[in-house]
């Protein structure tokens, strides 16, 4: 994956496939560290060991026998002298924390975060997304605050919010 926005789309798809309808996404840089955190209320690991979840050759899907998303993120964290942790949330759900060295030369760019956020929010109206994004003073977006707005106004507000943090 070429940038963080693509990692976020992939990992959020995992959350949605796990039945999550409340997802918190944070991509925040503070000082020398960049952190990607995704928390959801889906069915969680359901007996899967965290190390198995990070393996690209382990999946619970029946459509194909590999799942590279978490494995690629783990590889990226190792390249960028960071760490990753996947744990079950209580009473249900999953917490994914990945921390990177912010100035590392292997760290990819954030990518088109505005388009990724817009895609997530508009394509999944049944889901509440809470998004924290940016450096030092990150922006906070709650998709519930957009209820009742038409699509063009939602898009305008999301683009404006994400652009103001870059």
C-alpha positions as CSV (number, residue, x, y, z in Angstrom):
1,X,0.0,0.0,0.0
2,X,1.3,3.3,-1.0
3,X,-0.1,5.5,1.7
4,X,-1.9,5.6,5.1
5,X,-5.3,6.4,3.5
6,X,-5.2,3.0,1.7
7,X,-4.3,1.2,4.9
8,X,-7.2,2.9,6.7
9,X,-9.6,1.9,3.9
10,X,-8.4,-1.7,4.1
11,X,-8.4,-2.0,7.9
12,X,-11.8,-0.3,8.2
13,X,-13.2,-2.8,5.7
14,X,-12.1,-5.5,8.1
15,X,-14.0,-3.8,10.9
16,X,-17.1,-3.5,8.8
17,X,-16.9,-7.2,7.8
18,X,-16.7,-8.0,11.5
19,X,-20.1,-6.3,12.0
20,X,-18.8,-3.1,13.5
21,X,-21.2,-0.1,13.4
22,X,-19.0,2.2,15.5
23,X,-15.4,2.8,14.4
24,X,-12.8,5.2,15.7
25,X,-9.9,6.0,13.4
26,X,-6.9,8.1,14.5
27,X,-3.9,9.0,12.5
28,X,-2.0,11.5,14.5
29,X,1.6,12.7,14.6
30,X,3.0,14.1,17.8
31,X,6.7,14.9,18.0
32,X,8.8,12.0,16.8
33,X,5.9,9.5,16.7
34,X,3.1,8.8,14.3
35,X,0.2,6.6,15.5
36,X,-2.5,4.8,13.7
37,X,-5.3,3.5,16.0
38,X,-8.5,1.8,14.9
39,X,-11.0,0.8,17.5
40,X,-14.3,-1.0,16.6
41,X,-17.2,-2.7,18.1
42,X,-17.3,-5.7,15.8
43,X,-16.9,-9.3,16.8
44,X,-13.2,-9.0,17.5
45,X,-10.7,-11.8,17.3
46,X,-13.2,-14.5,18.3
47,X,-10.6,-17.0,19.5
48,X,-7.9,-16.0,17.1
49,X,-4.5,-15.2,18.6
50,X,-3.3,-11.7,17.8
51,X,-0.2,-13.1,16.1
52,X,-2.4,-15.2,13.8
53,X,-4.4,-12.0,12.9
54,X,-1.1,-10.3,11.8
55,X,-0.1,-13.2,9.6
56,X,-0.8,-12.6,5.9
57,X,-1.4,-16.4,5.5
58,X,-4.1,-16.7,8.1
59,X,-7.7,-15.6,7.4
60,X,-11.1,-16.5,8.5
61,X,-12.5,-15.6,5.1
62,X,-13.8,-18.3,2.9
63,X,-13.5,-16.3,-0.4
64,X,-9.6,-16.6,-0.4
65,X,-6.9,-18.0,1.8
66,X,-4.8,-14.9,2.4
67,X,-5.4,-11.5,4.1
68,X,-2.5,-9.1,3.6
69,X,-3.9,-5.9,5.3
70,X,-2.6,-6.4,8.9
71,X,0.5,-8.2,7.7
72,X,1.5,-5.3,5.5
73,X,0.9,-2.8,8.3
74,X,3.0,-4.9,10.6
75,X,5.8,-5.0,8.0
76,X,5.6,-1.2,7.7
77,X,5.8,-0.7,11.4
78,X,8.9,-2.8,11.6
79,X,10.5,-0.9,8.7
80,X,9.8,2.4,10.4
81,X,11.2,1.2,13.8
82,X,7.8,1.0,15.4
83,X,5.5,-1.5,16.9
84,X,2.0,-2.9,16.4
85,X,-0.5,-4.4,18.8
86,X,-3.9,-6.0,18.2
87,X,-6.1,-6.8,21.2
88,X,-9.7,-7.6,21.9
89,X,-11.8,-4.8,23.3
90,X,-14.3,-5.3,26.0
91,X,-17.2,-6.3,25.8
92,X,-16.6,-6.8,22.1
93,X,-14.6,-5.4,19.3
94,X,-11.0,-4.9,18.4
95,X,-8.2,-2.3,19.1
96,X,-5.4,-1.9,16.7
97,X,-2.5,0.3,17.6
98,X,0.5,0.9,15.3
99,X,3.2,3.4,16.2
100,X,5.9,4.6,13.8
101,X,9.0,6.8,13.9
102,X,7.5,9.9,12.3
103,X,10.6,11.0,10.4
104,X,11.6,7.6,9.1
105,X,12.4,7.5,5.4
106,X,10.3,4.4,4.9
107,X,7.2,6.0,6.3
108,X,4.6,6.5,3.5
109,X,2.6,9.8,3.1
110,X,-0.9,10.2,4.5
111,X,-2.4,10.1,1.0
112,X,-5.8,11.3,0.1
113,X,-7.3,11.3,3.5
114,X,-10.3,13.5,2.5
115,X,-11.4,11.0,-0.2
116,X,-10.9,8.1,2.1
117,X,-13.0,9.7,4.9
118,X,-15.7,10.7,2.4
119,X,-15.8,7.2,1.0
120,X,-16.1,5.6,4.4
121,X,-18.8,7.9,5.7
122,X,-21.0,8.0,2.5
123,X,-20.7,4.3,1.7
124,X,-21.5,3.2,5.2
125,X,-24.3,5.4,6.6
126,X,-25.3,2.7,9.1
127,X,-21.9,3.1,10.8
128,X,-20.7,5.9,13.1
129,X,-17.2,7.0,12.3
130,X,-15.2,9.1,14.7
131,X,-12.0,10.3,13.1
132,X,-9.0,12.1,14.6
133,X,-6.4,13.3,12.1
134,X,-3.5,15.6,11.9
135,X,-0.4,16.8,13.6
136,X,-0.1,18.4,17.0
137,X,-3.7,19.7,17.1
138,X,-5.6,17.0,15.2
139,X,-9.1,17.6,13.8
140,X,-12.0,15.5,15.2
141,X,-14.9,14.4,12.9
142,X,-18.0,12.5,14.1
143,X,-20.2,11.2,11.3
144,X,-23.2,11.6,13.6
145,X,-22.7,15.4,13.3
146,X,-23.5,15.1,9.6
147,X,-26.8,13.4,9.9
148,X,-29.6,15.2,8.1
149,X,-27.3,16.8,5.6
150,X,-27.4,16.1,1.9
151,X,-24.5,14.4,0.2
152,X,-22.9,17.5,-1.3
153,X,-22.9,19.3,2.1
154,X,-21.5,16.2,3.8
155,X,-18.7,16.0,1.2
156,X,-18.0,19.8,1.5
157,X,-17.7,19.6,5.3
158,X,-15.6,16.5,5.3
159,X,-13.2,17.9,2.7
160,X,-13.0,21.2,4.6
161,X,-12.3,19.4,7.9
162,X,-9.6,17.1,6.6
163,X,-7.9,19.9,4.5
164,X,-7.7,22.2,7.5
165,X,-5.5,19.7,9.3
166,X,-3.0,19.3,6.5
